[in-house]
Amino acid sequence: IAQTRTICHIATDSENFCNTIIIANFSTDNQTYTLTGYDDSGVETGSVNNEALDGSATRAVDVRALFSTLPSYLVIESDPGIVVSVSYASTSPRGTTATIHESSDVSTGWRMYPGNWNTVFDGLAMLNLNDRAVQVSVNQKSEAGSVLDSLSFNVGAGGKVKVVLDSSFVSVENSCFEVIATDSITVM
């Protein structure tokens, strides 16, 4: 799984978010790509196969124009010059745009630092590309390193779990979050 390229999160709440896929060809040659979408359970929702993109071109398109069922995450296969990102924008006046870049990073341990929950929406998406379930713990740790609070759950094979931090934890100044998994996962 270390070489699998993914977009770990697409905002599937289409009433509140607009998702745009950005495909950039950093080569001067024409390049091809395949995007395969999956739901939170790891069930394929559709694919865009062997699409061509001219050299040095960029394509931006609403996710719903490519997939009849909005995927939760994407697996990317492409020629080496292709780079994929997804931007999602909140449809509410308070919302902002976030951009997710493709990644092939996997690990059994991740550390994140939260933003100010009064002004930002912090969440985690944990994606298991293994062929078996993985046990995951999200630990909120104090500045001194003690565990303040914790969540644990199984992420099924090919599945994804999302956690909105301010819905599951209390804001503590200078705290951080550690994600610990029994096998390698992708976290965004």
PyMOL commands that set and color helices and strands:
alter all, ss='L'
color gray80, all
select helices_A, chain A and resi 63-66+165-168
alter helices_A, ss='H'
color red, helices_A
select strands_A, chain A and resi 5-7+17-25+31-38+44-53+58-62+73-78+82-90+97-101+107-112+123-127+134-141+147-155+160-164+176-187
alter strands_A, ss='S'
color yellow, strands_A
deselect
rebuild
show_as cartoon
